[in-house]
Amino acid sequence: MGLFSMDLSPLNQRRLKNFKANRRGYVSLWLFIVLFLVTLFAELIANDKPLLISYKGELLSPLVVDYPESKFGGFLPKTDYRDPFVQDEIQQNGWILWAPVRYSYRTVNLDLPTPAPAPPSWSLTREVRCAPFEAGIEDVNCTIGNWNWLGTDDQGRDVLARLIYGFRISVLFGLTLTLFSSIIGVTAGAVQGFFGGLVDLIFQRFIEIWTSVPQLYLLLIIAAIITPSFWILLGILLLFSWVALVGVVRAEFLRARNFEYVAAAKALGVSDRTIMIRHLLPNAMVATLTFMPFILNGSITTLTSLDFLGFGLPPGSPSLGELLAQGKKNLEAPWLGITGFLSISIMLSLLIFIGEAVRDAFDPRKTFQ
């Protein structure tokens, strides 16, 4: 960290120090990064396919290659690795390395001790032969259990697996929407503020009309007509989310376009595009970076709301909003609502704390020793 700070300008070193001084935001950033990185490799953490298989001296990777069941003595074109017959056949001729959670987001547990939605419990235990690295004796048996750490939903799917995948897709959706919204919003605000006059007037009237459109109703109508998917939802929400940054960027460009160094650059024949990107955009990026964590928060909240109402991602997709909707429909299964509420509230709280720390970092009035 010290070497990194030496490469920064004095201004950015002060901003970094201010950000780190906000302990709540600094810790929240690391917690959010850890959670995101963990869920980014969700297939290695929660999967109904083994990570590695040693079968008759051959090392197999079901995550990469779809092996037919005939490879393990069956006859089906696709292997169900949760089938006791397949597991016994592999264990008798090698070993299996499973993910920590033996369910994918779409896996239905058919061995529940109670009807779905089932509370957290051991759902299935049975005796199988140990892998060679687990026990040095070939004939020793081990008990394997499929543990539903957070129970199952009303379709028998593991809540923890859906939470891991749902967290990842929510963050990726929010980051993608925030990135594209920032690019469009910064560009529109820069054009308005730099050129001003008639360009600014026309843009402002258009934005006033566009923002007066009832966004939620329009989103519901479009989502009801078009089959929703990740990219379609992203495009629909992008129609409105880009407006959030236009005002602050426009104000920065309007303020700075009459500065002496801008007038000098124009006198030297520097192009408008170069002036906007090299001289004015860095000033506007301060306000942009301050708002971005809050825009990300709003993007995730919007996706969660649409999923909760049933107009979001396609049915069956891992979704935090769908988890909340299941908690609402199944009040006798409190683990569904509690899990959805805690996951969303923790995620959004972390983003808010990060946003507050970024705001403090770029605030010239705040100085921490």
Short mmCIF file of the C-alpha atoms (twelve columns), coordinates in Angstrom:
data_MODEL
# 
_entry.id   MODEL 
# 
loop_
_atom_site.group_PDB 
_atom_site.id 
_atom_site.type_symbol 
_atom_site.label_atom_id 
_atom_site.label_alt_id 
_atom_site.label_comp_id 
_atom_site.label_asym_id 
_atom_site.label_seq_id 
_atom_site.Cartn_x 
_atom_site.Cartn_y 
_atom_site.Cartn_z 
_atom_site.pdbx_PDB_model_num 
ATOM 1   C CA . MET A 1   0.000   0.000   0.000   1 
ATOM 2   C CA . GLY A 2   2.896   2.362   0.719   1 
ATOM 3   C CA . LEU A 3   4.437   1.853   -2.718  1 
ATOM 4   C CA . PHE A 4   1.035   2.357   -4.296  1 
ATOM 5   C CA . SER A 5   0.590   5.630   -2.417  1 
ATOM 6   C CA . MET A 6   3.988   6.884   -3.615  1 
ATOM 7   C CA . ASP A 7   2.834   6.543   -7.243  1 
ATOM 8   C CA . LEU A 8   -0.191  8.776   -6.626  1 
ATOM 9   C CA . SER A 9   -0.304  12.537  -6.844  1 
ATOM 10  C CA . PRO A 10  -0.496  14.447  -3.534  1 
ATOM 11  C CA . LEU A 11  -4.199  15.133  -4.155  1 
ATOM 12  C CA . ASN A 12  -5.003  11.467  -4.757  1 
ATOM 13  C CA . GLN A 13  -2.884  10.462  -1.755  1 
ATOM 14  C CA . ARG A 14  -5.014  12.746  0.395   1 
ATOM 15  C CA . ARG A 15  -8.179  11.248  -1.093  1 
ATOM 16  C CA . LEU A 16  -6.939  7.723   -0.415  1 
ATOM 17  C CA . LYS A 17  -6.096  8.683   3.157   1 
ATOM 18  C CA . ASN A 18  -9.554  10.191  3.633   1 
ATOM 19  C CA . PHE A 19  -11.169 7.049   2.244   1 
ATOM 20  C CA . LYS A 20  -9.170  4.768   4.566   1 
ATOM 21  C CA . ALA A 21  -9.938  7.038   7.503   1 
ATOM 22  C CA . ASN A 22  -13.619 6.214   7.085   1 
ATOM 23  C CA . ARG A 23  -13.245 2.809   8.708   1 
ATOM 24  C CA . ARG A 24  -16.825 1.762   8.098   1 
ATOM 25  C CA . GLY A 25  -16.580 2.396   4.364   1 
ATOM 26  C CA . TYR A 26  -13.072 0.936   4.079   1 
ATOM 27  C CA . VAL A 27  -14.053 -2.300  5.815   1 
ATOM 28  C CA . SER A 28  -17.288 -2.439  3.794   1 
ATOM 29  C CA . LEU A 29  -15.289 -2.221  0.561   1 
ATOM 30  C CA . TRP A 30  -13.159 -5.217  1.498   1 
ATOM 31  C CA . LEU A 31  -16.170 -7.206  2.678   1 
ATOM 32  C CA . PHE A 32  -18.004 -6.482  -0.559  1 
ATOM 33  C CA . ILE A 33  -14.953 -7.428  -2.647  1 
ATOM 34  C CA . VAL A 34  -14.565 -10.713 -0.756  1 
ATOM 35  C CA . LEU A 35  -18.260 -11.578 -1.141  1 
ATOM 36  C CA . PHE A 36  -18.227 -10.716 -4.838  1 
ATOM 37  C CA . LEU A 37  -15.051 -12.691 -5.542  1 
ATOM 38  C CA . VAL A 38  -16.430 -15.707 -3.680  1 
ATOM 39  C CA . THR A 39  -19.723 -15.657 -5.596  1 
ATOM 40  C CA . LEU A 40  -17.871 -14.958 -8.864  1 
ATOM 41  C CA . PHE A 41  -16.686 -18.567 -8.710  1 
ATOM 42  C CA . ALA A 42  -20.105 -19.897 -7.736  1 
ATOM 43  C CA . GLU A 43  -19.725 -23.008 -9.914  1 
ATOM 44  C CA . LEU A 44  -16.792 -24.119 -7.750  1 
ATOM 45  C CA . ILE A 45  -18.712 -23.514 -4.517  1 
ATOM 46  C CA . ALA A 46  -22.237 -24.708 -5.274  1 
ATOM 47  C CA . ASN A 47  -22.738 -27.314 -7.987  1 
ATOM 48  C CA . ASP A 48  -24.530 -30.603 -8.498  1 
ATOM 49  C CA . LYS A 49  -21.607 -31.804 -10.621 1 
ATOM 50  C CA . PRO A 50  -18.365 -32.980 -9.008  1 
ATOM 51  C CA . LEU A 51  -15.314 -30.788 -9.422  1 
ATOM 52  C CA . LEU A 52  -13.048 -33.742 -10.211 1 
ATOM 53  C CA . ILE A 53  -13.531 -37.472 -10.662 1 
ATOM 54  C CA . SER A 54  -10.954 -40.217 -10.682 1 
ATOM 55  C CA . TYR A 55  -12.508 -43.173 -12.496 1 
ATOM 56  C CA . LYS A 56  -10.526 -46.275 -13.483 1 
ATOM 57  C CA . GLY A 57  -7.284  -44.320 -13.412 1 
ATOM 58  C CA . GLU A 58  -8.650  -41.465 -15.557 1 
ATOM 59  C CA . LEU A 59  -9.032  -37.945 -14.200 1 
ATOM 60  C CA . LEU A 60  -12.313 -36.363 -15.306 1 
ATOM 61  C CA . SER A 61  -13.685 -32.825 -14.960 1 
ATOM 62  C CA . PRO A 62  -17.504 -32.782 -15.216 1 
ATOM 63  C CA . LEU A 63  -17.544 -28.976 -14.953 1 
ATOM 64  C CA . VAL A 64  -15.733 -28.713 -18.270 1 
ATOM 65  C CA . VAL A 65  -16.942 -31.797 -20.153 1 
ATOM 66  C CA . ASP A 66  -20.432 -33.325 -20.172 1 
ATOM 67  C CA . TYR A 67  -19.820 -37.057 -19.898 1 
ATOM 68  C CA . PRO A 68  -22.585 -39.477 -20.918 1 
ATOM 69  C CA . GLU A 69  -23.803 -41.933 -18.327 1 
ATOM 70  C CA . SER A 70  -22.483 -44.765 -20.502 1 
ATOM 71  C CA . LYS A 71  -18.985 -43.793 -19.386 1 
ATOM 72  C CA . PHE A 72  -19.929 -44.897 -15.880 1 
ATOM 73  C CA . GLY A 73  -21.803 -48.041 -16.832 1 
ATOM 74  C CA . GLY A 74  -25.190 -46.491 -17.547 1 
ATOM 75  C CA . PHE A 75  -27.115 -45.882 -20.760 1 
ATOM 76  C CA . LEU A 76  -28.449 -42.296 -20.588 1 
ATOM 77  C CA . PRO A 77  -26.926 -39.540 -22.765 1 
ATOM 78  C CA . LYS A 78  -26.442 -37.280 -19.730 1 
ATOM 79  C CA . THR A 79  -25.020 -38.209 -16.348 1 
ATOM 80  C CA . ASP A 80  -26.855 -37.433 -13.129 1 
ATOM 81  C CA . TYR A 81  -24.019 -37.444 -10.622 1 
ATOM 82  C CA . ARG A 82  -26.492 -37.386 -7.727  1 
ATOM 83  C CA . ASP A 83  -27.809 -40.791 -8.780  1 
ATOM 84  C CA . PRO A 84  -26.770 -43.373 -6.130  1 
ATOM 85  C CA . PHE A 85  -25.937 -45.881 -8.878  1 
ATOM 86  C CA . VAL A 86  -23.520 -43.465 -10.561 1 
ATOM 87  C CA . GLN A 87  -21.930 -42.459 -7.260  1 
ATOM 88  C CA . ASP A 88  -21.432 -46.072 -6.166  1 
ATOM 89  C CA . GLU A 89  -19.929 -46.992 -9.545  1 
ATOM 90  C CA . ILE A 90  -17.446 -44.136 -9.377  1 
ATOM 91  C CA . GLN A 91  -16.571 -44.775 -5.729  1 
ATOM 92  C CA . GLN A 92  -15.868 -48.427 -6.462  1 
ATOM 93  C CA . ASN A 93  -13.436 -47.464 -9.214  1 
ATOM 94  C CA . GLY A 94  -11.978 -44.201 -7.891  1 
ATOM 95  C CA . TRP A 95  -13.091 -41.133 -5.968  1 
ATOM 96  C CA . ILE A 96  -15.209 -37.980 -6.280  1 
ATOM 97  C CA . LEU A 97  -14.342 -34.422 -5.270  1 
ATOM 98  C CA . TRP A 98  -17.523 -32.411 -4.676  1 
ATOM 99  C CA . ALA A 99  -18.087 -28.697 -4.255  1 
ATOM 100 C CA . PRO A 100 -18.766 -27.525 -0.668  1 
ATOM 101 C CA . VAL A 101 -22.456 -27.144 -1.570  1 
ATOM 102 C CA . ARG A 102 -23.672 -30.088 -3.644  1 
ATOM 103 C CA . TYR A 103 -26.483 -28.214 -5.334  1 
ATOM 104 C CA . SER A 104 -26.693 -25.799 -8.226  1 
ATOM 105 C CA . TYR A 105 -29.276 -23.035 -8.254  1 
ATOM 106 C CA . ARG A 106 -31.612 -25.191 -10.363 1 
ATOM 107 C CA . THR A 107 -31.073 -28.533 -8.592  1 
ATOM 108 C CA . VAL A 108 -34.223 -30.032 -7.091  1 
ATOM 109 C CA . ASN A 109 -33.585 -32.126 -3.994  1 
ATOM 110 C CA . LEU A 110 -35.780 -35.208 -4.287  1 
ATOM 111 C CA . ASP A 111 -34.636 -36.671 -0.968  1 
ATOM 112 C CA . LEU A 112 -36.081 -34.099 1.424   1 
ATOM 113 C CA . PRO A 113 -37.124 -35.398 4.867   1 
ATOM 114 C CA . THR A 114 -40.168 -33.088 4.790   1 
ATOM 115 C CA . PRO A 115 -42.254 -31.582 1.983   1 
ATOM 116 C CA . ALA A 116 -40.832 -28.467 0.329   1 
ATOM 117 C CA . PRO A 117 -40.137 -25.846 1.458   1 
ATOM 118 C CA . ALA A 118 -37.963 -27.806 3.886   1 
ATOM 119 C CA . PRO A 119 -36.105 -26.185 6.799   1 
ATOM 120 C CA . PRO A 120 -32.327 -26.473 7.207   1 
ATOM 121 C CA . SER A 121 -31.571 -30.121 7.921   1 
ATOM 122 C CA . TRP A 122 -29.658 -33.179 6.768   1 
ATOM 123 C CA . SER A 123 -31.663 -34.251 3.761   1 
ATOM 124 C CA . LEU A 124 -29.921 -37.516 2.891   1 
ATOM 125 C CA . THR A 125 -27.220 -39.718 4.377   1 
ATOM 126 C CA . ARG A 126 -25.924 -43.012 3.091   1 
ATOM 127 C CA . GLU A 127 -22.846 -45.224 3.211   1 
ATOM 128 C CA . VAL A 128 -20.325 -45.109 0.340   1 
ATOM 129 C CA . ARG A 129 -16.671 -46.026 -0.039  1 
ATOM 130 C CA . CYS A 130 -14.189 -43.329 0.936   1 
ATOM 131 C CA . ALA A 131 -11.848 -41.761 -1.625  1 
ATOM 132 C CA . PRO A 132 -8.240  -42.920 -1.310  1 
ATOM 133 C CA . PHE A 133 -7.054  -39.554 -0.012  1 
ATOM 134 C CA . GLU A 134 -9.822  -39.489 2.625   1 
ATOM 135 C CA . ALA A 135 -9.004  -42.878 4.056   1 
ATOM 136 C CA . GLY A 136 -5.945  -44.950 3.503   1 
ATOM 137 C CA . ILE A 137 -7.921  -48.192 3.699   1 
ATOM 138 C CA . GLU A 138 -9.783  -49.120 0.557   1 
ATOM 139 C CA . ASP A 139 -12.711 -50.937 2.199   1 
ATOM 140 C CA . VAL A 140 -13.635 -48.295 4.797   1 
ATOM 141 C CA . ASN A 141 -17.097 -46.785 4.328   1 
ATOM 142 C CA . CYS A 142 -17.991 -43.127 4.890   1 
ATOM 143 C CA . THR A 143 -21.329 -41.429 5.452   1 
ATOM 144 C CA . ILE A 144 -22.121 -38.703 2.941   1 
ATOM 145 C CA . GLY A 145 -24.780 -36.119 3.619   1 
ATOM 146 C CA . ASN A 146 -26.320 -33.437 1.417   1 
ATOM 147 C CA . TRP A 147 -26.767 -30.522 3.749   1 
ATOM 148 C CA . ASN A 148 -29.300 -27.773 2.998   1 
ATOM 149 C CA . TRP A 149 -27.628 -25.086 5.085   1 
ATOM 150 C CA . LEU A 150 -30.450 -22.567 4.585   1 
ATOM 151 C CA . GLY A 151 -33.224 -25.000 3.756   1 
ATOM 152 C CA . THR A 152 -35.027 -25.271 0.422   1 
ATOM 153 C CA . ASP A 153 -37.586 -23.178 -1.416  1 
ATOM 154 C CA . ASP A 154 -41.079 -24.329 -2.371  1 
ATOM 155 C CA . GLN A 155 -39.682 -26.228 -5.373  1 
ATOM 156 C CA . GLY A 156 -37.083 -28.150 -3.369  1 
ATOM 157 C CA . ARG A 157 -34.102 -26.082 -4.565  1 
ATOM 158 C CA . ASP A 158 -31.274 -25.281 -2.157  1 
ATOM 159 C CA . VAL A 159 -31.601 -21.737 -0.805  1 
ATOM 160 C CA . LEU A 160 -27.867 -21.287 -0.177  1 
ATOM 161 C CA . ALA A 161 -26.985 -22.223 -3.760  1 
ATOM 162 C CA . ARG A 162 -29.605 -19.843 -5.144  1 
ATOM 163 C CA . LEU A 163 -28.372 -17.122 -2.798  1 
ATOM 164 C CA . ILE A 164 -24.787 -17.481 -4.036  1 
ATOM 165 C CA . TYR A 165 -25.781 -17.399 -7.703  1 
ATOM 166 C CA . GLY A 166 -28.372 -14.672 -7.092  1 
ATOM 167 C CA . PHE A 167 -25.834 -12.426 -5.363  1 
ATOM 168 C CA . ARG A 168 -23.470 -12.790 -8.303  1 
ATOM 169 C CA . ILE A 169 -26.031 -12.025 -10.981 1 
ATOM 170 C CA . SER A 170 -27.376 -9.042  -9.020  1 
ATOM 171 C CA . VAL A 171 -23.920 -7.482  -8.623  1 
ATOM 172 C CA . LEU A 172 -22.919 -8.190  -12.232 1 
ATOM 173 C CA . PHE A 173 -26.190 -6.711  -13.457 1 
ATOM 174 C CA . GLY A 174 -25.748 -3.641  -11.258 1 
ATOM 175 C CA . LEU A 175 -22.117 -3.125  -12.286 1 
ATOM 176 C CA . THR A 176 -22.927 -3.485  -15.992 1 
ATOM 177 C CA . LEU A 177 -25.885 -1.126  -15.774 1 
ATOM 178 C CA . THR A 178 -23.859 1.389   -13.754 1 
ATOM 179 C CA . LEU A 179 -20.999 1.298   -16.274 1 
ATOM 180 C CA . PHE A 180 -23.174 1.866   -19.342 1 
ATOM 181 C CA . SER A 181 -25.325 4.439   -17.554 1 
ATOM 182 C CA . SER A 182 -22.219 6.363   -16.508 1 
ATOM 183 C CA . ILE A 183 -20.798 6.368   -20.031 1 
ATOM 184 C CA . ILE A 184 -24.021 7.664   -21.578 1 
ATOM 185 C CA . GLY A 185 -24.795 10.085  -18.738 1 
ATOM 186 C CA . VAL A 186 -21.291 11.576  -18.643 1 
ATOM 187 C CA . THR A 187 -21.259 11.977  -22.442 1 
ATOM 188 C CA . ALA A 188 -24.673 13.668  -22.507 1 
ATOM 189 C CA . GLY A 189 -23.829 15.960  -19.587 1 
ATOM 190 C CA . ALA A 190 -20.471 16.875  -21.119 1 
ATOM 191 C CA . VAL A 191 -22.026 17.838  -24.451 1 
ATOM 192 C CA . GLN A 192 -24.693 19.917  -22.729 1 
ATOM 193 C CA . GLY A 193 -22.344 21.736  -20.424 1 
ATOM 194 C CA . PHE A 194 -19.551 22.399  -22.905 1 
ATOM 195 C CA . PHE A 195 -21.558 23.694  -25.837 1 
ATOM 196 C CA . GLY A 196 -24.413 25.275  -23.861 1 
ATOM 197 C CA . GLY A 197 -26.819 27.546  -25.722 1 
ATOM 198 C CA . LEU A 198 -29.339 25.854  -27.988 1 
ATOM 199 C CA . VAL A 199 -27.776 22.407  -27.507 1 
ATOM 200 C CA . ASP A 200 -28.165 22.674  -23.754 1 
ATOM 201 C CA . LEU A 201 -31.705 24.032  -24.063 1 
ATOM 202 C CA . ILE A 202 -32.887 21.202  -26.335 1 
ATOM 203 C CA . PHE A 203 -31.235 18.542  -24.183 1 
ATOM 204 C CA . GLN A 204 -32.779 19.950  -21.009 1 
ATOM 205 C CA . ARG A 205 -36.279 19.985  -22.467 1 
ATOM 206 C CA . PHE A 206 -35.825 16.400  -23.687 1 
ATOM 207 C CA . ILE A 207 -34.613 15.242  -20.269 1 
ATOM 208 C CA . GLU A 208 -37.526 16.981  -18.536 1 
ATOM 209 C CA . ILE A 209 -39.993 15.173  -20.820 1 
ATOM 210 C CA . TRP A 210 -38.158 11.849  -20.528 1 
ATOM 211 C CA . THR A 211 -37.967 11.933  -16.727 1 
ATOM 212 C CA . SER A 212 -41.683 12.745  -16.491 1 
ATOM 213 C CA . VAL A 213 -42.532 9.356   -18.022 1 
ATOM 214 C CA . PRO A 214 -43.727 6.921   -15.308 1 
ATOM 215 C CA . GLN A 215 -40.742 4.609   -15.420 1 
ATOM 216 C CA . LEU A 216 -42.085 1.735   -13.322 1 
ATOM 217 C CA . TYR A 217 -45.305 1.422   -15.328 1 
ATOM 218 C CA . LEU A 218 -43.412 1.552   -18.602 1 
ATOM 219 C CA . LEU A 219 -40.967 -1.081  -17.357 1 
ATOM 220 C CA . LEU A 220 -43.836 -3.356  -16.356 1 
ATOM 221 C CA . ILE A 221 -45.544 -2.925  -19.734 1 
ATOM 222 C CA . ILE A 222 -42.376 -3.630  -21.725 1 
ATOM 223 C CA . ALA A 223 -41.463 -6.589  -19.515 1 
ATOM 224 C CA . ALA A 224 -44.965 -8.016  -19.989 1 
ATOM 225 C CA . ILE A 225 -44.697 -7.767  -23.798 1 
ATOM 226 C CA . ILE A 226 -41.077 -8.861  -24.290 1 
ATOM 227 C CA . THR A 227 -39.739 -12.068 -22.784 1 
ATOM 228 C CA . PRO A 228 -37.340 -10.840 -20.108 1 
ATOM 229 C CA . SER A 229 -33.680 -11.796 -20.075 1 
ATOM 230 C CA . PHE A 230 -30.500 -10.368 -18.591 1 
ATOM 231 C CA . TRP A 231 -29.661 -8.193  -21.597 1 
ATOM 232 C CA . ILE A 232 -33.229 -7.160  -22.388 1 
ATOM 233 C CA . LEU A 233 -33.745 -5.989  -18.797 1 
ATOM 234 C CA . LEU A 234 -30.400 -4.218  -18.958 1 
ATOM 235 C CA . GLY A 235 -31.447 -2.370  -22.106 1 
ATOM 236 C CA . ILE A 236 -34.842 -1.412  -20.680 1 
ATOM 237 C CA . LEU A 237 -33.386 -0.041  -17.434 1 
ATOM 238 C CA . LEU A 238 -30.622 1.723   -19.350 1 
ATOM 239 C CA . LEU A 239 -33.271 3.833   -21.085 1 
ATOM 240 C CA . PHE A 240 -33.831 5.717   -17.822 1 
ATOM 241 C CA . SER A 241 -30.814 5.174   -15.566 1 
ATOM 242 C CA . TRP A 242 -28.395 7.272   -17.656 1 
ATOM 243 C CA . VAL A 243 -30.178 10.475  -16.634 1 
ATOM 244 C CA . ALA A 244 -28.862 10.266  -13.059 1 
ATOM 245 C CA . LEU A 245 -25.404 11.680  -13.875 1 
ATOM 246 C CA . VAL A 246 -26.339 14.222  -16.523 1 
ATOM 247 C CA . GLY A 247 -27.081 17.025  -14.081 1 
ATOM 248 C CA . VAL A 248 -23.851 16.899  -12.074 1 
ATOM 249 C CA . VAL A 249 -21.629 16.481  -15.148 1 
ATOM 250 C CA . ARG A 250 -23.419 19.295  -16.960 1 
ATOM 251 C CA . ALA A 251 -22.914 21.592  -13.976 1 
ATOM 252 C CA . GLU A 252 -19.168 20.821  -13.840 1 
ATOM 253 C CA . PHE A 253 -18.710 21.509  -17.552 1 
ATOM 254 C CA . LEU A 254 -20.764 24.714  -17.387 1 
ATOM 255 C CA . ARG A 255 -18.617 25.916  -14.495 1 
ATOM 256 C CA . ALA A 256 -15.250 25.010  -15.995 1 
ATOM 257 C CA . ARG A 257 -15.736 25.846  -19.664 1 
ATOM 258 C CA . ASN A 258 -15.036 29.550  -19.051 1 
ATOM 259 C CA . PHE A 259 -11.845 28.993  -17.041 1 
ATOM 260 C CA . GLU A 260 -8.697  30.667  -18.322 1 
ATOM 261 C CA . TYR A 261 -6.882  27.433  -19.155 1 
ATOM 262 C CA . VAL A 262 -9.822  26.369  -21.342 1 
ATOM 263 C CA . ALA A 263 -9.776  29.708  -23.155 1 
ATOM 264 C CA . ALA A 264 -6.013  29.360  -23.618 1 
ATOM 265 C CA . ALA A 265 -6.413  25.863  -25.047 1 
ATOM 266 C CA . LYS A 266 -9.013  27.133  -27.520 1 
ATOM 267 C CA . ALA A 267 -6.694  29.999  -28.533 1 
ATOM 268 C CA . LEU A 268 -3.930  27.477  -29.234 1 
ATOM 269 C CA . GLY A 269 -6.244  25.591  -31.576 1 
ATOM 270 C CA . VAL A 270 -6.892  22.573  -29.362 1 
ATOM 271 C CA . SER A 271 -9.972  20.683  -30.540 1 
ATOM 272 C CA . ASP A 272 -13.170 20.704  -28.486 1 
ATOM 273 C CA . ARG A 273 -12.974 16.938  -28.066 1 
ATOM 274 C CA . THR A 274 -9.479  17.139  -26.588 1 
ATOM 275 C CA . ILE A 275 -10.470 19.951  -24.230 1 
ATOM 276 C CA . MET A 276 -13.506 18.023  -23.028 1 
ATOM 277 C CA . ILE A 277 -11.640 14.768  -22.419 1 
ATOM 278 C CA . ARG A 278 -8.273  16.014  -21.184 1 
ATOM 279 C CA . HIS A 279 -9.083  19.226  -19.327 1 
ATOM 280 C CA . LEU A 280 -12.739 19.166  -18.233 1 
ATOM 281 C CA . LEU A 281 -13.627 15.489  -17.802 1 
ATOM 282 C CA . PRO A 282 -11.257 14.897  -14.819 1 
ATOM 283 C CA . ASN A 283 -13.130 17.594  -12.859 1 
ATOM 284 C CA . ALA A 284 -16.478 15.987  -13.686 1 
ATOM 285 C CA . MET A 285 -15.243 12.521  -12.746 1 
ATOM 286 C CA . VAL A 286 -15.020 13.589  -9.104  1 
ATOM 287 C CA . ALA A 287 -18.795 13.982  -8.903  1 
ATOM 288 C CA . THR A 288 -19.302 10.909  -11.092 1 
ATOM 289 C CA . LEU A 289 -17.233 8.617   -8.871  1 
ATOM 290 C CA . THR A 290 -19.036 9.960   -5.811  1 
ATOM 291 C CA . PHE A 291 -22.425 9.040   -7.245  1 
ATOM 292 C CA . MET A 292 -21.510 5.670   -8.762  1 
ATOM 293 C CA . PRO A 293 -21.884 3.509   -5.597  1 
ATOM 294 C CA . PHE A 294 -25.377 4.937   -5.092  1 
ATOM 295 C CA . ILE A 295 -26.247 4.305   -8.755  1 
ATOM 296 C CA . LEU A 296 -25.075 0.711   -8.314  1 
ATOM 297 C CA . ASN A 297 -27.268 0.447   -5.240  1 
ATOM 298 C CA . GLY A 298 -30.273 1.714   -7.167  1 
ATOM 299 C CA . SER A 299 -29.613 -0.659  -10.081 1 
ATOM 300 C CA . ILE A 300 -29.566 -3.703  -7.809  1 
ATOM 301 C CA . THR A 301 -32.698 -2.490  -6.010  1 
ATOM 302 C CA . THR A 302 -34.554 -2.043  -9.310  1 
ATOM 303 C CA . LEU A 303 -33.674 -5.550  -10.494 1 
ATOM 304 C CA . THR A 304 -34.721 -6.991  -7.129  1 
ATOM 305 C CA . SER A 305 -38.051 -5.127  -7.304  1 
ATOM 306 C CA . LEU A 306 -38.805 -6.381  -10.815 1 
ATOM 307 C CA . ASP A 307 -37.944 -9.959  -9.819  1 
ATOM 308 C CA . PHE A 308 -40.149 -9.642  -6.738  1 
ATOM 309 C CA . LEU A 309 -43.067 -8.512  -8.920  1 
ATOM 310 C CA . GLY A 310 -42.442 -11.293 -11.443 1 
ATOM 311 C CA . PHE A 311 -41.311 -9.037  -14.301 1 
ATOM 312 C CA . GLY A 312 -37.577 -9.555  -13.928 1 
ATOM 313 C CA . LEU A 313 -35.293 -12.396 -14.934 1 
ATOM 314 C CA . PRO A 314 -36.764 -15.516 -16.586 1 
ATOM 315 C CA . PRO A 315 -38.490 -18.016 -14.268 1 
ATOM 316 C CA . GLY A 316 -36.018 -20.329 -12.591 1 
ATOM 317 C CA . SER A 317 -33.173 -17.821 -12.625 1 
ATOM 318 C CA . PRO A 318 -31.387 -17.310 -9.298  1 
ATOM 319 C CA . SER A 319 -32.752 -14.061 -7.983  1 
ATOM 320 C CA . LEU A 320 -32.837 -12.305 -4.633  1 
ATOM 321 C CA . GLY A 321 -36.156 -10.710 -5.532  1 
ATOM 322 C CA . GLU A 322 -37.656 -14.106 -6.351  1 
ATOM 323 C CA . LEU A 323 -36.391 -15.367 -2.991  1 
ATOM 324 C CA . LEU A 324 -38.243 -12.523 -1.266  1 
ATOM 325 C CA . ALA A 325 -41.372 -13.327 -3.265  1 
ATOM 326 C CA . GLN A 326 -41.180 -16.946 -2.110  1 
ATOM 327 C CA . GLY A 327 -40.826 -15.767 1.475   1 
ATOM 328 C CA . LYS A 328 -43.973 -13.686 1.009   1 
ATOM 329 C CA . LYS A 329 -45.926 -16.632 -0.403  1 
ATOM 330 C CA . ASN A 330 -44.635 -19.147 2.157   1 
ATOM 331 C CA . LEU A 331 -45.014 -17.486 5.528   1 
ATOM 332 C CA . GLU A 332 -44.736 -20.900 7.180   1 
ATOM 333 C CA . ALA A 333 -41.123 -21.037 5.924   1 
ATOM 334 C CA . PRO A 334 -39.517 -18.005 7.633   1 
ATOM 335 C CA . TRP A 335 -36.006 -18.985 6.491   1 
ATOM 336 C CA . LEU A 336 -36.901 -17.858 2.952   1 
ATOM 337 C CA . GLY A 337 -37.904 -14.320 3.874   1 
ATOM 338 C CA . ILE A 338 -35.178 -13.931 6.491   1 
ATOM 339 C CA . THR A 339 -32.459 -15.085 4.068   1 
ATOM 340 C CA . GLY A 340 -33.661 -12.775 1.310   1 
ATOM 341 C CA . PHE A 341 -34.015 -9.797  3.625   1 
ATOM 342 C CA . LEU A 342 -30.617 -10.218 5.277   1 
ATOM 343 C CA . SER A 343 -28.756 -10.785 2.001   1 
ATOM 344 C CA . ILE A 344 -30.250 -7.722  0.308   1 
ATOM 345 C CA . SER A 345 -29.971 -5.469  3.348   1 
ATOM 346 C CA . ILE A 346 -26.329 -6.436  3.951   1 
ATOM 347 C CA . MET A 347 -25.411 -5.941  0.295   1 
ATOM 348 C CA . LEU A 348 -27.094 -2.549  0.013   1 
ATOM 349 C CA . SER A 349 -25.727 -1.396  3.372   1 
ATOM 350 C CA . LEU A 350 -22.192 -2.221  2.279   1 
ATOM 351 C CA . LEU A 351 -22.678 -0.238  -0.924  1 
ATOM 352 C CA . ILE A 352 -24.089 2.748   0.979   1 
ATOM 353 C CA . PHE A 353 -21.134 2.726   3.389   1 
ATOM 354 C CA . ILE A 354 -18.726 2.543   0.435   1 
ATOM 355 C CA . GLY A 355 -20.506 5.452   -1.206  1 
ATOM 356 C CA . GLU A 356 -20.234 7.539   1.937   1 
ATOM 357 C CA . ALA A 357 -16.502 6.809   2.150   1 
ATOM 358 C CA . VAL A 358 -16.004 7.781   -1.504  1 
ATOM 359 C CA . ARG A 359 -17.924 10.997  -0.902  1 
ATOM 360 C CA . ASP A 360 -15.679 11.815  2.071   1 
ATOM 361 C CA . ALA A 361 -12.589 10.997  0.030   1 
ATOM 362 C CA . PHE A 362 -13.450 13.552  -2.657  1 
ATOM 363 C CA . ASP A 363 -14.746 16.205  -0.264  1 
ATOM 364 C CA . PRO A 364 -12.063 18.943  -0.071  1 
ATOM 365 C CA . ARG A 365 -13.440 20.119  3.268   1 
ATOM 366 C CA . LYS A 366 -12.644 16.832  4.990   1 
ATOM 367 C CA . THR A 367 -9.091  16.242  6.166   1 
ATOM 368 C CA . PHE A 368 -8.149  13.255  8.289   1 
ATOM 369 C CA . GLN A 369 -4.763  12.888  9.907   1 
# 
